[in-house]
Amino acid sequence: MQFIFDSVKIHNVNVSPKNGADKFTMKDLLVWVRTNLIKERPEMFMKGDSVRPGVLVLVNDCDWEHSGQLDTNLEEKDLVVFISTLHGG
């Protein structure tokens, strides 16, 4: 999955809520990632507004399925990790 992000493994980013919004969610982050970080083949990482099946998402070491997935609220200093569980063969 690294080639999608121009072979960069770690991105330290600062993002802010949209105009007038009081919170920043995982959905907002994924829109930002698609626009600002994905260099090629976004379909390998995203499907619609979410990540593709087979991409594990951790927010502060917790599976995002336990925190609301796209509705997960993000705060300053949160750590978001994307891990591909798909392997070529």
C-alpha positions as CSV (number, residue, x, y, z in Angstrom):
1,M,0.0,0.0,0.0
2,Q,3.0,2.3,0.3
3,F,3.2,3.1,-3.4
4,I,-0.2,4.8,-3.0
5,F,1.4,7.3,-0.7
6,D,4.5,7.8,-2.8
7,S,6.5,5.2,-0.7
8,V,6.2,7.3,2.5
9,K,5.3,5.1,5.5
10,I,4.6,7.8,8.1
11,H,2.9,11.1,7.6
12,N,2.7,13.6,10.5
13,V,-0.2,16.0,9.5
14,N,-2.1,18.9,11.0
15,V,-5.7,19.1,9.9
16,S,-8.5,21.3,11.1
17,P,-12.3,21.0,11.1
18,K,-14.2,22.3,8.1
19,N,-15.4,25.9,8.1
20,G,-17.5,26.4,11.2
21,A,-17.4,22.7,12.3
22,D,-16.6,22.0,15.9
23,K,-15.3,18.5,15.4
24,F,-13.0,16.5,13.0
25,T,-14.0,13.0,12.2
26,M,-12.4,10.0,10.5
27,K,-14.6,10.7,7.5
28,D,-13.1,14.2,7.3
29,L,-9.6,12.7,7.6
30,L,-10.2,10.3,4.8
31,V,-11.4,13.1,2.5
32,W,-8.2,15.0,3.4
33,V,-6.0,11.9,2.8
34,R,-7.6,11.3,-0.6
35,T,-7.0,14.9,-1.6
36,N,-3.6,15.5,-0.1
37,L,-1.7,12.3,0.4
38,I,-2.8,9.7,-2.2
39,K,-0.5,9.9,-5.2
40,E,-1.9,7.1,-7.4
41,R,-4.6,4.5,-7.5
42,P,-7.0,5.8,-4.8
43,E,-9.2,2.8,-5.4
44,M,-6.6,0.6,-3.8
45,F,-7.1,2.4,-0.5
46,M,-10.6,3.8,-0.6
47,K,-14.1,2.6,-1.6
48,G,-16.6,5.4,-1.7
49,D,-16.2,7.5,1.5
50,S,-14.4,4.8,3.5
51,V,-11.4,2.5,3.3
52,R,-11.6,-0.6,1.2
53,P,-12.3,-3.9,2.9
54,G,-9.0,-5.4,4.0
55,V,-7.6,-2.1,5.4
56,L,-7.5,-2.2,9.2
57,V,-7.9,1.2,10.8
58,L,-6.5,1.9,14.3
59,V,-7.2,5.1,16.2
60,N,-4.9,5.4,19.2
61,D,-4.2,1.6,18.9
62,C,-8.0,0.8,19.0
63,D,-9.8,-0.8,16.0
64,W,-12.1,2.0,14.7
65,E,-15.0,-0.5,14.5
66,H,-15.1,0.0,18.3
67,S,-15.2,3.8,18.2
68,G,-17.7,4.6,15.4
69,Q,-15.7,4.1,12.2
70,L,-16.3,7.2,9.9
71,D,-18.0,9.0,12.8
72,T,-15.0,8.6,15.1
73,N,-14.1,12.1,16.5
74,L,-10.4,12.9,16.2
75,E,-8.6,15.2,18.6
76,E,-5.1,16.8,18.6
77,K,-2.3,14.3,18.9
78,D,-4.5,11.3,17.9
79,L,-2.6,8.5,16.1
80,V,-4.3,7.0,13.1
81,V,-2.8,3.9,11.5
82,F,-3.9,2.2,8.3
83,I,-2.8,-1.5,7.8
84,S,-3.4,-3.5,4.7
85,T,-4.4,-7.1,5.6
86,L,-4.3,-8.1,1.9
87,H,-1.3,-9.8,0.6
88,G,-0.3,-10.5,-3.0
89,G,0.5,-14.1,-3.9
